[in-house]
Amino acid sequence: MGYKPFQSTYYDDKMRASPALLRARAPYLLKNTITGSAICALVIGIYAYTINVISQDEFEDVIVPAQPMTRSQNAAQNAQNTSTTDAVRQAVAAKKQ
């Protein structure tokens, strides 16, 4: 005889819904269908609204350089960032004293 971990009067041996389960669910079928449809409509509406709003952005405020940065410009920018980092470290060290 096989092992049966779950014994229920609502399901038969092949885990099909019994007539008792179908009768127990019948009063809630229409309400659950309406609620599920409303939730799906809300999700689809939010998704459509989000896609519509994002597609309107033209990125006019983003500055695009005429030519890519060269290595010397990158080195100068890194040096500037390093000096900023050093300044922050000095400020933190002064605050600790």
N, C-alpha and C positions, 0 to 999 in steps of 0.2 A: 504494500500500500504506500502511495506517495505522501510526501510531507505537505501539509496544507497550513501555512502560517496564518492565513486570514480566513476566518469563518464569518459569513454574513448571510442574513436572510434576504438581502437586497440583490445579491449576485449569485448566479448558478455556478456550476463547476468550471465552465468555460469563461467565467467573468463577464457574462452578458447580463444586462439589466433585467431584473425580474419584473413582472407586472406590478408588484407592490411598489417597487422603486419608481416606475413610471407614473403610478397613481399619486405617489407622494410628491413628485416633482411637478405634476400637471398644473396646480394652482399658481405656481411661480413662473411658468414658462413664458407667458406674455410679458410680465413685468421684467424678468431677466433679459428678455430679448430687447425690450425698449431701452433698458439701462445700458446694455452692451452697445447698442447702436448709438446712443447718445455719447458714450465715452469714446467710441471710434470716431464719431463725427467731430468731437472736440479735439482729439489728437490730430486728425487730418486738417482741421481748420487752423490749429496752431502751427503745424508744419507748413501749410500753404502760405500763411501770413508771414512767417519767418523767411521763407524763400523769396517772397515778393519784396519784403523790405530790404533784404541783403542784395538782391539783384538791382536795386535802384542806386546803390552806392557807386559813384564814378571815380573815386579816389583822386579828385582834382587837387586835394590839399597835400598830396604826397609829392615831395620834391624829388625828381629824378635827375641825377647829374648827366651832363651832356656826354661825358666820357668817363670810363671806369677809372678808379683810383690806381695810381701806379705804386710801385714798391716804396718810393721815397715818401709819398704821401701817407702810406700805411705806417711807415716807420715814425714819421712826425706825429701822426695821430696816437700811436702806441706810446711815444715819449710823453705826449700830453696826458694820456690816461695814467701813465706811471707817476707823473708828478702829482696828479690828482689823488692817486692812491697813497702816495707818500704823505700828502697833506692830511688826508683822513687819518692815517696812522699816527701822525704827529699830534693831531687833535685828540685822538683817543688816549694817547700816552699822556698828554697834558692833563686830561680830565681825570685820569687815574691817580695823578700825584696830589 
